[in-house]
Amino acid sequence: MAQVVVRVNDRPYTMQCNDGEEDHLSELARMLDTEIGNIKSSVGQVGDIRLLLMAGLIVADQLSEARKRIEELEDQIGGLRESRTTAVEHGRHTEQQVVERLEAAAMRMEALARETPG
């Protein structure tokens, strides 16, 4: 286990994480600290627990919105896949019809060629 010292609200906190996740943990702490800074600048200094709660709720709200957006995008992807499958099937059907018509036209032309004295 690795240890990382992160600063949130101008206070150091020693945290443990899996080896290799130090940078990620530091980035998460920076995100939380940024939200705390935004809250402090808009409402002033409030108690640490309240400040952390407010920042946590803001981050949770952002996560909730991101999850909703991911679900919407997954639904769109599913719809696009269905549309693509339908289009491919339609294209194959159309291609088969074209081939059949060309073959029929070629047969008629051959028949006409045999009938025409020449």
Backbone as ProteinMPNN parsed JSONL, in Angstrom:
{"seq_chain_A": "MAQVVVRVNDRPYTMQCNDGEEDHLSELARMLDTEIGNIKSSVGQVGDIRLLLMAGLIVADQLSEARKRIEELEDQIGGLRESRTTAVEHGRHTEQQVVERLEAAAMRMEALARETPG", "coords_chain_A": {"N_chain_A": [[0.841, -1.18, 0.0], [0.465, 2.196, -0.789], [1.262, 5.474, 0.444], [-0.136, 8.701, 0.476], [0.099, 12.158, 0.78], [-2.38, 14.441, 0.862], [-3.79, 17.672, 0.216], [-6.519, 19.312, 1.454], [-8.712, 21.902, 1.718], [-6.69, 23.501, 2.742], [-5.456, 21.822, 4.56], [-3.37, 19.109, 5.52], [-3.726, 15.668, 4.689], [-3.06, 12.339, 5.321], [-3.265, 9.665, 3.244], [-4.046, 6.306, 2.308], [-3.475, 4.167, -0.47], [-3.76, 1.882, -3.248], [-0.735, 0.653, -4.701], [0.562, 2.579, -7.342], [-1.703, 4.099, -7.718], [-1.417, 6.594, -6.754], [-1.227, 9.126, -8.079], [-3.787, 9.353, -9.126], [-5.363, 9.443, -6.797], [-4.386, 11.828, -5.723], [-5.292, 13.602, -7.69], [-8.07, 13.343, -7.369], [-8.339, 14.432, -4.822], [-7.558, 17.045, -5.396], [-9.705, 17.805, -7.016], [-11.81, 17.764, -5.153], [-10.862, 19.697, -3.393], [-10.932, 21.916, -5.049], [-13.708, 22.252, -5.395], [-14.358, 22.846, -2.762], [-13.01, 25.265, -2.498], [-14.494, 26.792, -4.322], [-16.981, 26.832, -3.035], [-16.324, 28.139, -0.646], [-15.675, 30.641, -1.682], [-18.125, 31.522, -2.547], [-20.004, 31.287, -0.42], [-18.617, 31.842, 1.817], [-16.581, 31.108, 4.725], [-17.446, 28.175, 6.304], [-18.179, 25.64, 8.73], [-15.81, 22.89, 8.843], [-16.842, 20.269, 8.484], [-19.378, 20.763, 7.391], [-18.609, 22.119, 5.104], [-17.148, 20.114, 3.744], [-19.244, 18.31, 3.398], [-20.982, 19.761, 1.72], [-19.328, 20.062, -0.534], [-18.953, 17.382, -1.168], [-21.58, 16.68, -1.84], [-21.945, 18.253, -4.116], [-20.05, 17.109, -5.849], [-21.117, 14.516, -5.922], [-23.524, 15.095, -7.183], [-22.58, 15.904, -9.699], [-21.5, 13.482, -10.516], [-23.824, 11.943, -10.628], [-25.215, 13.239, -12.709], [-23.408, 12.728, -14.766], [-23.592, 9.941, -14.935], [-26.246, 9.675, -15.771], [-26.027, 10.862, -18.273], [-24.273, 9.086, -19.499], [-25.909, 6.812, -19.611], [-27.873, 7.785, -21.376], [-26.296, 8.129, -23.669], [-25.5, 5.485, -24.084], [-27.976, 4.373, -24.714], [-28.45, 5.765, -27.097], [-26.362, 4.75, -28.633], [-27.141, 2.076, -28.751], [-29.501, 2.369, -30.257], [-28.4, 3.368, -32.619], [-26.888, 1.171, -33.397], [-28.908, -0.678, -33.908], [-30.167, 0.664, -36.023], [-28.096, 0.631, -37.872], [-27.825, -2.135, -38.305], [-30.319, -2.679, -39.445], [-30.106, -1.079, -41.742], [-27.955, -2.334, -43.028], [-29.066, -4.846, -43.529], [-31.174, -4.061, -45.207], [-29.68, -2.994, -47.291], [-28.411, -5.325, -48.217], [-30.629, -6.75, -49.11], [-31.549, -5.011, -51.112], [-29.335, -5.079, -52.789], [-29.451, -7.767, -53.602], [-31.857, -7.702, -55.016], [-31.131, -5.993, -57.126], [-29.151, -7.53, -58.349], [-30.712, -9.709, -59.198], [-32.439, -8.421, -61.018], [-30.586, -7.451, -62.882], [-29.593, -9.876, -63.829], [-31.933, -10.899, -64.956], [-32.352, -8.969, -66.944], [-30.069, -9.373, -68.475], [-30.57, -11.951, -69.397], [-32.835, -11.469, -70.961], [-31.712, -9.806, -72.898], [-29.904, -11.59, -74.076], [-31.741, -13.404, -75.123], [-33.068, -11.767, -76.925], [-30.932, -11.215, -78.615], [-30.483, -13.694, -79.723], [-32.818, -14.02, -81.159], [-32.803, -11.978, -83.015], [-32.124, -11.525, -86.351], [-28.994, -11.793, -87.804]], "CA_chain_A": [[0.0, 0.0, 0.0], [1.189, 3.456, -0.864], [0.7, 6.582, 1.214], [-0.095, 9.98, -0.218], [-0.372, 13.294, 1.576], [-3.171, 15.348, 0.032], [-4.222, 18.886, 0.919], [-7.906, 19.691, 1.217], [-9.043, 23.046, 2.57], [-5.424, 23.927, 3.366], [-5.044, 20.892, 5.616], [-2.805, 17.88, 4.961], [-4.313, 14.396, 5.103], [-2.311, 11.187, 4.835], [-4.202, 8.666, 2.754], [-3.456, 5.107, 1.725], [-4.088, 3.697, -1.707], [-2.996, 0.82, -3.891], [0.444, 1.101, -5.432], [0.266, 3.025, -8.692], [-2.894, 4.95, -7.737], [-1.104, 7.828, -6.034], [-1.584, 10.3, -8.889], [-5.248, 9.403, -9.216], [-5.844, 9.912, -5.492], [-4.036, 13.251, -5.634], [-6.204, 14.327, -8.584], [-9.383, 13.372, -6.717], [-8.249, 15.401, -3.723], [-7.552, 18.374, -6.027], [-11.076, 18.091, -7.44], [-12.573, 18.083, -3.947], [-10.359, 20.97, -2.886], [-11.451, 22.951, -5.954], [-15.111, 22.473, -5.025], [-14.36, 23.534, -1.461], [-12.627, 26.649, -2.784], [-15.64, 27.453, -4.956], [-18.005, 27.044, -2.002], [-15.832, 29.188, 0.257], [-15.729, 31.943, -2.327], [-19.503, 31.965, -2.735], [-20.769, 31.381, 0.836], [-17.738, 32.163, 2.942], [-16.079, 29.99, 5.518], [-18.378, 27.486, 7.194], [-17.467, 24.563, 9.416], [-15.151, 21.912, 7.972], [-17.73, 19.149, 8.156], [-20.395, 21.276, 6.481], [-17.919, 22.423, 3.855], [-16.89, 18.838, 3.075], [-20.532, 17.755, 3.001], [-21.446, 20.514, 0.558], [-18.469, 19.695, -1.667], [-19.28, 15.995, -1.508], [-22.871, 16.673, -2.528], [-21.738, 18.806, -5.461], [-19.359, 16.084, -6.635], [-22.086, 13.436, -6.122], [-24.467, 15.569, -8.194], [-21.882, 15.83, -10.982], [-21.415, 12.06, -10.848], [-25.174, 11.523, -10.994], [-25.474, 13.774, -14.046], [-22.543, 12.011, -15.703], [-24.173, 8.609, -15.113], [-27.438, 9.836, -16.616], [-25.556, 11.143, -19.637], [-23.726, 7.83, -20.012], [-27.062, 5.975, -19.956], [-28.462, 8.343, -22.598], [-25.396, 7.823, -24.779], [-25.581, 4.046, -24.335], [-29.242, 4.168, -25.426], [-28.249, 6.247, -28.466], [-25.488, 3.781, -29.3], [-27.981, 0.918, -29.046], [-30.367, 2.742, -31.373], [-27.581, 3.457, -33.836], [-26.535, -0.202, -33.799], [-30.106, -1.254, -34.524], [-30.341, 1.32, -37.325], [-27.046, 0.123, -38.756], [-28.18, -3.506, -38.669], [-31.442, -2.578, -40.382], [-29.592, -0.532, -42.999], [-27.141, -3.37, -43.678], [-30.001, -5.848, -44.05], [-31.861, -3.438, -46.338], [-28.691, -2.923, -48.363], [-28.234, -6.679, -48.778], [-31.853, -7.058, -49.839], [-31.529, -4.187, -52.322], [-28.284, -5.63, -53.651], [-29.977, -9.007, -54.173], [-32.848, -7.318, -56.03], [-30.395, -5.453, -58.274], [-28.513, -8.671, -59.022], [-31.769, -10.463, -59.884], [-32.907, -7.638, -62.163], [-29.528, -7.458, -63.893], [-29.573, -11.207, -64.44], [-33.112, -10.997, -65.828], [-32.105, -8.111, -68.099], [-29.061, -10.046, -69.3], [-31.232, -13.076, -70.062], [-33.686, -10.91, -72.024], [-30.826, -9.332, -73.963], [-29.404, -12.777, -74.773], [-32.851, -13.947, -75.9], [-33.251, -10.856, -78.062], [-29.797, -11.378, -79.51], [-30.675, -14.959, -80.45], [-33.98, -13.865, -82.037], [-32.533, -10.99, -84.04], [-31.281, -12.068, -87.428], [-27.908, -10.943, -87.891]], "C_chain_A": [[0.888, 1.245, 0.0], [0.497, 4.492, 0.01], [0.901, 7.873, 0.433], [-0.59, 11.041, 0.748], [-1.083, 14.236, 0.618], [-3.568, 16.544, 0.881], [-5.64, 19.212, 0.482], [-8.235, 20.778, 2.218], [-7.834, 23.476, 3.404], [-4.988, 23.045, 4.526], [-4.491, 19.627, 4.976], [-3.509, 16.642, 5.545], [-3.476, 13.279, 4.491], [-3.306, 10.085, 4.502], [-3.431, 7.465, 2.227], [-4.214, 4.735, 0.46], [-3.238, 2.559, -2.256], [-1.804, 1.423, -4.62], [0.049, 1.462, -6.856], [-0.935, 3.949, -8.784], [-2.67, 6.295, -7.053], [-1.539, 9.073, -6.808], [-3.097, 10.465, -8.987], [-5.85, 9.928, -7.911], [-5.55, 11.397, -5.319], [-4.969, 14.094, -6.5], [-7.601, 14.418, -7.972], [-9.409, 14.392, -5.58], [-8.241, 16.828, -4.276], [-8.957, 18.77, -6.471], [-11.931, 18.508, -6.239], [-12.153, 19.44, -3.397], [-10.846, 22.13, -3.748], [-12.898, 23.271, -5.611], [-15.208, 23.217, -3.687], [-13.997, 24.997, -1.657], [-13.771, 27.424, -3.414], [-16.726, 27.767, -3.922], [-17.58, 28.17, -1.073], [-15.931, 30.569, -0.381], [-17.165, 32.439, -2.506], [-20.28, 32.117, -1.429], [-19.912, 31.758, 2.036], [-17.335, 30.904, 3.698], [-17.199, 29.461, 6.4], [-17.584, 26.37, 7.861], [-16.912, 23.535, 8.445], [-16.094, 20.791, 7.542], [-18.793, 19.603, 7.162], [-19.787, 21.569, 5.105], [-17.65, 21.141, 3.064], [-18.186, 18.192, 2.604], [-21.047, 18.451, 1.747], [-20.631, 20.141, -0.678], [-18.762, 18.273, -2.118], [-20.598, 15.893, -2.258], [-22.757, 17.228, -3.945], [-21.074, 17.764, -6.357], [-20.306, 14.914, -6.912], [-23.114, 13.827, -7.182], [-23.831, 15.502, -9.582], [-21.784, 14.378, -11.455], [-22.772, 11.541, -11.309], [-25.525, 11.993, -12.4], [-24.639, 13.037, -15.097], [-23.091, 10.61, -15.97], [-25.413, 8.669, -15.997], [-27.028, 10.041, -18.071], [-24.992, 9.879, -20.278], [-24.86, 6.904, -20.433], [-27.723, 6.466, -21.242], [-27.608, 7.993, -23.813], [-25.413, 6.335, -25.115], [-26.869, 3.709, -25.08], [-29.104, 4.613, -26.882], [-27.39, 5.27, -29.266], [-26.288, 2.541, -29.674], [-28.899, 1.184, -30.226], [-29.604, 2.816, -32.682], [-27.175, 2.072, -34.329], [-27.719, -0.872, -34.485], [-30.329, -0.663, -35.917], [-29.323, 0.799, -38.323], [-27.384, -1.284, -39.222], [-29.314, -3.509, -39.684], [-30.963, -2.085, -41.737], [-28.769, -1.57, -43.753], [-28.054, -4.432, -44.291], [-30.745, -5.304, -45.268], [-30.92, -3.359, -47.539], [-28.473, -4.273, -49.016], [-29.451, -7.065, -49.62], [-31.879, -6.29, -51.165], [-30.498, -4.714, -53.311], [-28.77, -6.904, -54.34], [-31.006, -8.71, -55.267], [-32.166, -6.799, -57.287], [-29.757, -6.595, -59.056], [-29.558, -9.457, -59.814], [-32.254, -9.721, -61.121], [-31.858, -7.586, -63.269], [-29.448, -8.803, -64.596], [-30.755, -11.377, -65.393], [-32.915, -10.17, -67.092], [-31.095, -8.766, -69.033], [-29.683, -11.215, -70.055], [-32.124, -12.583, -71.205], [-32.826, -10.442, -73.2], [-30.271, -10.508, -74.757], [-30.497, -13.376, -75.65], [-33.108, -13.086, -77.13], [-32.132, -11.024, -79.086], [-29.936, -12.643, -80.334], [-31.803, -14.828, -81.472], [-33.696, -12.915, -83.198], [-31.651, -11.606, -85.114], [-30.053, -11.19, -87.645], [-26.777, -11.211, -88.654]], "O_chain_A": [[1.904, 1.32, 0.69], [-0.7, 4.397, 0.281], [1.944, 8.106, -0.177], [-1.582, 10.841, 1.449], [-0.48, 14.763, -0.316], [-3.67, 16.449, 2.104], [-5.921, 19.367, -0.707], [-8.059, 20.599, 3.424], [-7.944, 23.771, 4.594], [-4.226, 23.487, 5.386], [-5.058, 19.119, 4.009], [-3.835, 16.592, 6.731], [-3.215, 13.276, 3.288], [-4.078, 9.637, 5.349], [-2.301, 7.596, 1.757], [-5.419, 4.957, 0.34], [-2.131, 2.309, -1.778], [-1.857, 2.558, -5.095], [-0.708, 0.736, -7.501], [-1.169, 4.535, -9.841], [-3.617, 7.041, -6.804], [-2.155, 9.974, -6.238], [-3.617, 11.579, -8.937], [-6.749, 10.768, -7.934], [-6.392, 12.14, -4.815], [-5.388, 15.177, -6.091], [-8.243, 15.465, -8.052], [-10.387, 15.12, -5.406], [-8.851, 17.722, -3.689], [-9.358, 19.924, -6.324], [-12.679, 19.483, -6.307], [-12.996, 20.236, -2.983], [-11.14, 23.208, -3.231], [-13.273, 24.441, -5.544], [-16.043, 24.106, -3.518], [-14.608, 25.875, -1.049], [-13.994, 28.587, -3.077], [-17.316, 28.847, -3.943], [-18.376, 29.051, -0.748], [-16.234, 31.551, 0.296], [-17.395, 33.645, -2.606], [-21.139, 32.994, -1.333], [-20.424, 31.968, 3.135], [-17.712, 29.789, 3.336], [-17.821, 30.213, 7.151], [-16.404, 26.196, 7.557], [-17.461, 23.327, 7.363], [-16.131, 20.416, 6.37], [-19.076, 18.898, 6.194], [-20.399, 21.289, 4.074], [-17.894, 21.089, 1.858], [-18.226, 17.593, 1.53], [-21.5, 17.79, 0.813], [-21.194, 19.929, -1.752], [-18.813, 17.994, -3.316], [-20.722, 15.112, -3.201], [-23.402, 16.726, -4.865], [-21.495, 17.564, -7.496], [-20.303, 14.371, -8.018], [-23.527, 12.993, -7.987], [-24.483, 15.085, -10.539], [-21.962, 14.084, -12.637], [-22.854, 10.784, -12.276], [-26.073, 11.227, -13.193], [-25.123, 12.761, -16.195], [-23.059, 10.141, -17.107], [-25.607, 7.818, -16.866], [-27.616, 9.458, -18.982], [-25.21, 9.631, -21.464], [-24.789, 6.278, -21.491], [-28.091, 5.663, -22.099], [-28.131, 7.606, -24.858], [-25.349, 5.96, -26.285], [-26.867, 2.863, -25.974], [-29.576, 3.933, -27.793], [-27.666, 5.0, -30.435], [-26.142, 2.012, -30.775], [-29.061, 0.329, -31.097], [-30.094, 2.382, -33.724], [-27.125, 1.827, -35.534], [-27.564, -1.545, -35.505], [-30.639, -1.383, -36.866], [-29.649, 0.555, -39.485], [-27.246, -1.595, -40.405], [-29.276, -4.251, -40.666], [-31.37, -2.616, -42.77], [-28.87, -1.677, -44.976], [-27.846, -4.864, -45.424], [-30.923, -6.019, -46.255], [-31.325, -3.627, -48.67], [-28.361, -4.36, -50.239], [-29.316, -7.634, -50.703], [-32.195, -6.856, -52.211], [-30.752, -4.786, -54.513], [-28.526, -7.097, -55.531], [-31.031, -9.37, -56.306], [-32.581, -7.132, -58.398], [-29.816, -6.62, -60.285], [-29.321, -9.827, -60.963], [-32.458, -10.336, -62.168], [-32.191, -7.667, -64.452], [-29.258, -8.867, -65.81], [-30.612, -11.923, -66.487], [-33.267, -10.61, -68.186], [-31.254, -8.716, -70.253], [-29.361, -11.445, -71.221], [-32.169, -13.188, -72.275], [-33.177, -10.662, -74.359], [-30.175, -10.434, -75.982], [-30.235, -13.804, -76.774], [-33.335, -13.595, -78.227], [-32.376, -10.978, -80.292], [-29.555, -12.672, -81.505], [-31.755, -15.452, -82.532], [-34.302, -13.048, -84.261], [-30.577, -12.138, -84.83], [-30.143, -9.962, -87.655], [-25.847, -10.406, -88.683]]}, "name": "protein", "num_of_chains": 1, "seq": "MAQVVVRVNDRPYTMQCNDGEEDHLSELARMLDTEIGNIKSSVGQVGDIRLLLMAGLIVADQLSEARKRIEELEDQIGGLRESRTTAVEHGRHTEQQVVERLEAAAMRMEALARETPG"}
